[in-house]
Amino acid sequence: MKILLTGVTGQLGRALIPLLETRGELVRASRSDLDLSRPGDIAARLDALAPDLIVNPAAWTAVDAAEDEVAEAMAANAEAPAVMAHWAGSNDRALVHFSTDYVFDGRKGSAYVETDATGPLNVYGRSKLEGERAVLDSGARHIVLRSSWIYAPRGANFVLTMLRLAREGRSLNIVSDQVGSPTSAASLARATVAAIDRELPSRETPGGNLYHCVDRGAVSWFEFARRIFEGAVELGLLENMPEVVETDSEGFPQKALRPEYSPLDNTLFEQASGHVMPTLDASLKACLKDILEHERNT
Ligand SMILES: NC(=O)c1ccc[n+]([C@@H]2O[C@H](COP(=O)([O-])OP(=O)(O)OC[C@H]3O[C@@H](n4cnc5c(N)ncnc54)[C@H](OP(=O)(O)O)[C@@H]3O)[C@@H](O)[C@H]2O)c1
């Protein structure tokens, strides 16, 4: 099987590389190989690369910048996946695509299931919703995994930002009125491959599925920061717990509105794939250990 992986410099793309390498001939496409901001060029690139399976973690992920760069976010997150899905459908190939908890407005008050009504609050969420709809409606064999608050030992993410700020001795104001399901790229990558193994080899069943796929648990950013610092002190990544001040979204204004409560319910994914997601504490600990090992080796 020839597998085309996009977003290979990103958190999830990096975590997927070693796993997908064991599943077939892996073609790693960076931005210069396949530019999502130029959807008009994508079908020709796919004709040339001729993958059996496209795995597409590449996306415009700068949530606040998307408010100003609407066309760019829409091109990468809505138009590009639509072209990929159309190409896959027309050529009997499969597509794995990723979406986000930010397709929801966060007002439900309990964990979201796949059939809940969407209602994005920001441009990023709207662009990802358009992208997932295009894949779901394409007729291509597909899996769409909605995940949330992704972090990894490398990249731009909350865990690394918290560690850096704590080491700089900064006093930290962290919001406690946004709750979600932090998910490690490593555990999402393992889950992705479990879903591929279970669902995509069969050409018998057309269409595909949308799943929520996150580490188990729900915390506010404030509580997540506390657990990061606790784990980091325990491992020796930090000497002391930093001072953390609890604030709310009004006290920490951001350009894009975020949902207040957007944990995702994993039940459907776990039943369908037979893959049990780890707890967010287990994933966080594994990530902190990776960071420690990386720092010791550099
Ligand atoms: N990060 C989160 O908290 C989060 C939460 C929920 C869902 N998701 C979704 O999960 C998926 C993976 O996210 P992630 O955290 O791994 O993202 P990430 O670390 O920000 O990586 C994004 C990747 O997309 C690539 N990319 C961006 N624009 C591109 C373009 N125009 N053409 C080609 N490649 C482009 C980037 O390449 P460059 O290095 O060249 O920029 C990078 O490799 C995405 O679909 C995202 O929407 C993310």
Ligand as a Chemical Component Dictionary entry (heavy atoms), coordinates in Angstrom:
data_LIG
# 
_chem_comp.id                   LIG 
_chem_comp.type                 NON-POLYMER 
_chem_comp.pdbx_formal_charge   0 
_chem_comp.three_letter_code    LIG 
# 
loop_
_chem_comp_atom.comp_id 
_chem_comp_atom.atom_id 
_chem_comp_atom.alt_atom_id 
_chem_comp_atom.type_symbol 
_chem_comp_atom.charge 
_chem_comp_atom.model_Cartn_x 
_chem_comp_atom.model_Cartn_y 
_chem_comp_atom.model_Cartn_z 
_chem_comp_atom.pdbx_ordinal 
LIG N1  N1  N 0  -3.195 21.425 17.565 1  
LIG C1  C1  C 0  -4.357 21.212 18.158 2  
LIG O1  O1  O 0  -4.567 21.538 19.337 3  
LIG C2  C2  C 0  -5.485 20.536 17.398 4  
LIG C3  C3  C 0  -6.700 20.296 18.057 5  
LIG C4  C4  C 0  -7.729 19.630 17.368 6  
LIG C5  C5  C 0  -7.535 19.217 16.071 7  
LIG N2  N2  N 1  -6.361 19.481 15.448 8  
LIG C6  C6  C 0  -6.209 19.040 14.072 9  
LIG O2  O2  O 0  -5.297 17.940 14.091 10 
LIG C7  C7  C 0  -4.486 17.977 12.917 11 
LIG C8  C8  C 0  -3.012 17.950 13.306 12 
LIG O3  O3  O 0  -2.705 19.079 14.099 13 
LIG P1  P1  P 0  -1.227 19.371 14.627 14 
LIG O4  O4  O 0  -1.357 19.887 16.014 15 
LIG O5  O5  O -1 -0.328 18.230 14.330 16 
LIG O6  O6  O 0  -0.850 20.596 13.701 17 
LIG P2  P2  P 0  0.562  21.386 13.619 18 
LIG O7  O7  O 0  1.551  20.829 14.594 19 
LIG O8  O8  O 0  0.244  22.845 13.677 20 
LIG O9  O9  O 0  1.076  21.016 12.171 21 
LIG C9  C9  C 0  0.389  21.466 11.025 22 
LIG C10 C10 C 0  1.083  20.871 9.819  23 
LIG O10 O10 O 0  0.359  21.323 8.668  24 
LIG C11 C11 C 0  1.314  21.835 7.754  25 
LIG N3  N3  N 0  0.737  22.871 6.922  26 
LIG C12 C12 C 0  0.178  24.039 7.343  27 
LIG N4  N4  N 0  -0.206 24.758 6.261  28 
LIG C13 C13 C 0  0.116  24.014 5.169  29 
LIG C14 C14 C 0  -0.032 24.207 3.771  30 
LIG N5  N5  N 0  -0.575 25.324 3.273  31 
LIG N6  N6  N 0  0.392  23.236 2.933  32 
LIG C15 C15 C 0  0.956  22.098 3.416  33 
LIG N7  N7  N 0  1.130  21.856 4.730  34 
LIG C16 C16 C 0  0.716  22.806 5.588  35 
LIG C17 C17 C 0  2.444  22.387 8.599  36 
LIG O11 O11 O 0  3.590  22.525 7.794  37 
LIG P3  P3  P 0  4.699  23.687 8.062  38 
LIG O12 O12 O 0  5.600  23.119 9.118  39 
LIG O13 O13 O 0  5.336  23.862 6.737  40 
LIG O14 O14 O 0  3.942  24.897 8.532  41 
LIG C18 C18 C 0  2.547  21.284 9.654  42 
LIG O15 O15 O 0  3.295  20.201 9.163  43 
LIG C19 C19 C 0  -4.952 19.195 12.126 44 
LIG O16 O16 O 0  -5.944 18.793 11.216 45 
LIG C20 C20 C 0  -5.588 20.075 13.164 46 
LIG O17 O17 O 0  -6.566 20.939 12.605 47 
LIG C21 C21 C 0  -5.327 20.113 16.083 48 
# 
loop_
_chem_comp_bond.comp_id 
_chem_comp_bond.atom_id_1 
_chem_comp_bond.atom_id_2 
_chem_comp_bond.value_order 
_chem_comp_bond.pdbx_ordinal 
LIG N1  C1  SING 1  
LIG C1  O1  DOUB 2  
LIG C1  C2  SING 3  
LIG C2  C3  SING 4  
LIG C2  C21 DOUB 5  
LIG C3  C4  DOUB 6  
LIG C4  C5  SING 7  
LIG C5  N2  DOUB 8  
LIG N2  C6  SING 9  
LIG N2  C21 SING 10 
LIG C6  O2  SING 11 
LIG C6  C20 SING 12 
LIG O2  C7  SING 13 
LIG C7  C8  SING 14 
LIG C7  C19 SING 15 
LIG C8  O3  SING 16 
LIG O3  P1  SING 17 
LIG P1  O4  DOUB 18 
LIG P1  O5  SING 19 
LIG P1  O6  SING 20 
LIG O6  P2  SING 21 
LIG P2  O7  DOUB 22 
LIG P2  O8  SING 23 
LIG P2  O9  SING 24 
LIG O9  C9  SING 25 
LIG C9  C10 SING 26 
LIG C10 O10 SING 27 
LIG C10 C18 SING 28 
LIG O10 C11 SING 29 
LIG C11 N3  SING 30 
LIG C11 C17 SING 31 
LIG N3  C12 SING 32 
LIG N3  C16 SING 33 
LIG C12 N4  DOUB 34 
LIG N4  C13 SING 35 
LIG C13 C14 SING 36 
LIG C13 C16 DOUB 37 
LIG C14 N5  SING 38 
LIG C14 N6  DOUB 39 
LIG N6  C15 SING 40 
LIG C15 N7  DOUB 41 
LIG N7  C16 SING 42 
LIG C17 O11 SING 43 
LIG C17 C18 SING 44 
LIG O11 P3  SING 45 
LIG P3  O12 DOUB 46 
LIG P3  O13 SING 47 
LIG P3  O14 SING 48 
LIG C18 O15 SING 49 
LIG C19 O16 SING 50 
LIG C19 C20 SING 51 
LIG C20 O17 SING 52 
# 
